[in-house]
Amino acid sequence: MADVEASVRDLVDRDRDCTEKALAQMDLRRKINLLIGEWRAAGGGDVLPDVRDRVRLRLLKKVADPVRTIARR
């Protein structure tokens, strides 16, 4: 999904038509939402990571010692 998002951004930056890629991105998001709904219906109750968590972990890995970063999780 990240590849599709990057290609949409690239097309928009170059002022190109991104309709096809944007529709594919929306379809992927719809599928993810359906999978999350099925997971929750099956009893899944864990808190899923969001973008802020991923960015925070990425920043910690760059700044801190990787061994300490893993221990903080």
MDTraj code that builds the backbone (N, CA, C; nanometers):
import mdtraj as md
import numpy as np

residues = "MET ALA ASP VAL GLU ALA SER VAL ARG ASP LEU VAL ASP ARG ASP ARG ASP CYS THR GLU LYS ALA LEU ALA GLN MET ASP LEU ARG ARG LYS ILE ASN LEU LEU ILE GLY GLU TRP ARG ALA ALA GLY GLY GLY ASP VAL LEU PRO ASP VAL ARG ASP ARG VAL ARG LEU ARG LEU LEU LYS LYS VAL ALA ASP PRO VAL ARG THR ILE ALA ARG ARG".split()
xyz = np.array([
    [0.0826, -0.1184, 0.0000],
    [0.0000, 0.0000, 0.0000],
    [0.0871, 0.1248, 0.0000],
    [0.1995, 0.1178, 0.0673],
    [0.2891, 0.2327, 0.0712],
    [0.3415, 0.2653, -0.0688],
    [0.3630, 0.1616, -0.1493],
    [0.4089, 0.1839, -0.2869],
    [0.3041, 0.2582, -0.3686],
    [0.1789, 0.2210, -0.3515],
    [0.0712, 0.2874, -0.4247],
    [0.0597, 0.4329, -0.3809],
    [0.0681, 0.4569, -0.2491],
    [0.0617, 0.5945, -0.1984],
    [0.1759, 0.6781, -0.2538],
    [0.2950, 0.6198, -0.2585],
    [0.4108, 0.6929, -0.3114],
    [0.3929, 0.7239, -0.4594],
    [0.3369, 0.6296, -0.5344],
    [0.3177, 0.6553, -0.6776],
    [0.2116, 0.7628, -0.7000],
    [0.1068, 0.7660, -0.6157],
    [0.0061, 0.8718, -0.6271],
    [0.0701, 1.0071, -0.5984],
    [0.1484, 1.0138, -0.4902],
    [0.2154, 1.1402, -0.4582],
    [0.3069, 1.1853, -0.5705],
    [0.3794, 1.0903, -0.6292],
    [0.4704, 1.1229, -0.7390],
    [0.3940, 1.1770, -0.8591],
    [0.2825, 1.1125, -0.8923],
    [0.2026, 1.1595, -1.0057],
    [0.1438, 1.2980, -0.9796],
    [0.0978, 1.3215, -0.8577],
    [0.0419, 1.4528, -0.8244],
    [0.1515, 1.5587, -0.8299],
    [0.2695, 1.5259, -0.7763],
    [0.3811, 1.6217, -0.7784],
    [0.4207, 1.6602, -0.9208],
    [0.4080, 1.5639, -1.0129],
    [0.4445, 1.5921, -1.1524],
    [0.3245, 1.6399, -1.2343],
    [0.2129, 1.6688, -1.1644],
    [0.0913, 1.7192, -1.2282],
    [0.0402, 1.6236, -1.3367],
    [0.0380, 1.4946, -1.3018],
    [-0.0108, 1.3898, -1.3926],
    [-0.1435, 1.3350, -1.3418],
    [-0.2125, 1.2620, -1.4265],
    [-0.3393, 1.2000, -1.3894],
    [-0.3121, 1.0807, -1.2974],
    [-0.3682, 1.0853, -1.1779],
    [-0.3452, 0.9789, -1.0802],
    [-0.4739, 0.9027, -1.0494],
    [-0.5738, 0.9148, -1.1345],
    [-0.7040, 0.8551, -1.1078],
    [-0.6945, 0.7054, -1.0846],
    [-0.6259, 0.6363, -1.1733],
    [-0.6166, 0.4911, -1.1647],
    [-0.5475, 0.4477, -1.0352],
    [-0.4352, 0.5100, -1.0041],
    [-0.3606, 0.4751, -0.8822],
    [-0.4380, 0.5148, -0.7572],
    [-0.5057, 0.6282, -0.7596],
    [-0.5825, 0.6732, -0.6437],
    [-0.6997, 0.5788, -0.6175],
    [-0.7642, 0.5306, -0.7239],
    [-0.8721, 0.4339, -0.7062],
    [-0.8194, 0.3018, -0.6491],
    [-0.7005, 0.2620, -0.6939],
    [-0.6389, 0.1410, -0.6387],
    [-0.6067, 0.1599, -0.4908],
    [-0.5604, 0.2792, -0.4545],
    [-0.5301, 0.3092, -0.3148],
    [-0.6577, 0.3040, -0.2298],
    [-0.7646, 0.3629, -0.2788],
    [-0.8906, 0.3596, -0.2047],
    [-0.9422, 0.2166, -0.1905],
    [-0.9232, 0.1339, -0.2948],
    [-0.9652, -0.0046, -0.2883],
    [-0.8849, -0.0803, -0.1820],
    [-0.7553, -0.0546, -0.1744],
    [-0.6727, -0.1178, -0.0713],
    [-0.7176, -0.0762, 0.0689],
    [-0.7473, 0.0511, 0.0859],
    [-0.7947, 0.0980, 0.2167],
    [-0.9273, 0.0333, 0.2541],
    [-1.0150, 0.0183, 0.1565],
    [-1.1438, -0.0471, 0.1801],
    [-1.1221, -0.1922, 0.2236],
    [-1.0295, -0.2620, 0.1572],
    [-1.0006, -0.4006, 0.1929],
    [-0.9425, -0.4107, 0.3332],
    [-0.8547, -0.3190, 0.3686],
    [-0.7968, -0.3184, 0.5028],
    [-0.9055, -0.2960, 0.6068],
    [-0.9958, -0.2026, 0.5805],
    [-1.1062, -0.1777, 0.6737],
    [-1.1951, -0.3012, 0.6888],
    [-1.2195, -0.3721, 0.5791],
    [-1.2985, -0.4954, 0.5873],
    [-1.2262, -0.6011, 0.6696],
    [-1.0947, -0.6149, 0.6481],
    [-1.0169, -0.7124, 0.7247],
    [-1.0162, -0.6787, 0.8736],
    [-1.0040, -0.5514, 0.9058],
    [-1.0074, -0.5106, 1.0467],
    [-1.1443, -0.5405, 1.1064],
    [-1.2499, -0.5140, 1.0305],
    [-1.3842, -0.5447, 1.0783],
    [-1.4037, -0.6935, 1.1029],
    [-1.3530, -0.7774, 1.0134],
    [-1.3616, -0.9219, 1.0319],
    [-1.2805, -0.9660, 1.1527],
    [-1.1653, -0.9072, 1.1699],
    [-1.0784, -0.9403, 1.2828],
    [-1.1481, -0.9058, 1.4143],
    [-1.2091, -0.7884, 1.4184],
    [-1.2809, -0.7481, 1.5404],
    [-1.4020, -0.8373, 1.5655],
    [-1.4728, -0.8735, 1.4591],
    [-1.5895, -0.9607, 1.4739],
    [-1.5490, -1.0991, 1.5235],
    [-1.4260, -1.1390, 1.4930],
    [-1.3761, -1.2693, 1.5373],
    [-1.3196, -1.2637, 1.6790],
    [-1.3280, -1.1479, 1.7420],
    [-1.2830, -1.1368, 1.8805],
    [-1.1547, -1.0591, 1.8986],
    [-1.1020, -1.0043, 1.7928],
    [-0.9789, -0.9258, 1.8043],
    [-1.0059, -0.7964, 1.8780],
    [-0.9309, -0.7724, 1.9844],
    [-0.9552, -0.6525, 2.0627],
    [-0.8289, -0.5759, 2.0946],
    [-0.7173, -0.6205, 2.0421],
    [-0.5917, -0.5498, 2.0666],
    [-0.5955, -0.4129, 2.0009],
    [-0.5179, -0.3215, 2.0551],
    [-0.5064, -0.1895, 1.9947],
    [-0.4098, -0.2009, 1.8775],
    [-0.4580, -0.1652, 1.7598],
    [-0.3735, -0.1726, 1.6409],
    [-0.2852, -0.0490, 1.6318],
    [-0.1616, -0.0655, 1.5847],
    [-0.0734, 0.0510, 1.5710],
    [-0.1251, 0.1451, 1.4631],
    [-0.1010, 0.2730, 1.4818],
    [-0.1374, 0.3682, 1.3779],
    [-0.0107, 0.4362, 1.3284],
    [-0.0271, 0.5314, 1.2407],
    [0.0867, 0.5972, 1.1770],
    [0.1754, 0.6663, 1.2798],
    [0.1147, 0.7292, 1.3801],
    [0.1947, 0.8000, 1.4817],
    [0.2877, 0.7042, 1.5543],
    [0.2385, 0.5833, 1.5843],
    [0.3232, 0.4838, 1.6508],
    [0.4393, 0.4426, 1.5616],
    [0.4120, 0.4202, 1.4343],
    [0.5169, 0.3787, 1.3420],
    [0.6230, 0.4867, 1.3261],
    [0.5805, 0.6131, 1.3138],
    [0.6758, 0.7233, 1.2973],
    [0.7605, 0.7381, 1.4232],
    [0.6961, 0.7271, 1.5386],
    [0.7688, 0.7405, 1.6648],
    [0.8746, 0.6312, 1.6769],
    [0.8402, 0.5080, 1.6437],
    [0.9369, 0.3992, 1.6501],
    [1.0498, 0.4192, 1.5505],
    [1.0169, 0.4694, 1.4319],
    [1.1203, 0.4932, 1.3314],
    [1.2183, 0.5996, 1.3805],
    [1.1663, 0.7073, 1.4430],
    [1.2525, 0.8123, 1.4939],
    [1.3400, 0.7608, 1.6079],
    [1.2853, 0.6770, 1.6933],
    [1.3634, 0.6207, 1.8022],
    [1.4762, 0.5334, 1.7495],
    [1.4503, 0.4594, 1.6441],
    [1.5538, 0.3731, 1.5869],
    [1.6682, 0.4546, 1.5296],
    [1.6380, 0.5695, 1.4692],
    [1.7424, 0.6525, 1.4097],
    [1.8272, 0.7209, 1.5165],
    [1.7631, 0.7651, 1.6231],
    [1.8324, 0.8437, 1.7247],
    [1.9004, 0.7558, 1.8281],
    [1.8308, 0.6575, 1.8776],
    [1.8803, 0.5786, 1.9898],
    [1.9493, 0.4516, 1.9427],
    [2.0036, 0.3839, 2.0409],
    [2.0635, 0.2546, 2.0196],
    [1.9529, 0.1544, 1.9861],
    [1.9644, 0.0757, 1.8776],
    [1.8574, -0.0166, 1.8396],
    [1.8194, -0.1157, 1.9507],
    [1.9154, -0.1576, 2.0300],
    [1.8851, -0.2533, 2.1364],
    [1.7928, -0.1885, 2.2395],
    [1.8184, -0.0626, 2.2734],
    [1.7340, 0.0082, 2.3705],
    [1.5960, 0.0347, 2.3117],
    [1.5883, 0.0614, 2.1825],
    [1.4594, 0.0869, 2.1181],
    [1.3700, -0.0356, 2.1286],
    [1.4254, -0.1517, 2.1040],
    [1.3479, -0.2751, 2.1108],
    [1.3002, -0.2976, 2.2541],
    [1.3861, -0.2666, 2.3512],
    [1.3497, -0.2858, 2.4916],
    [1.2358, -0.1916, 2.5323],
    [1.2247, -0.0739, 2.4711],
    [1.1205, 0.0219, 2.5058],
    [0.9832, -0.0225, 2.4600],
    [0.9782, -0.1040, 2.3572],
    [0.8483, -0.1490, 2.3045],
    [0.7787, -0.2255, 2.4110],
])
top = md.Topology()
chain = top.add_chain()
for i, resn in enumerate(residues, 1):
    res = top.add_residue(resn, chain, resSeq=i)
    for name in ("N", "CA", "C"):
        top.add_atom(name, md.element.get_by_symbol(name[0]), res)
traj = md.Trajectory(xyz[None], top)
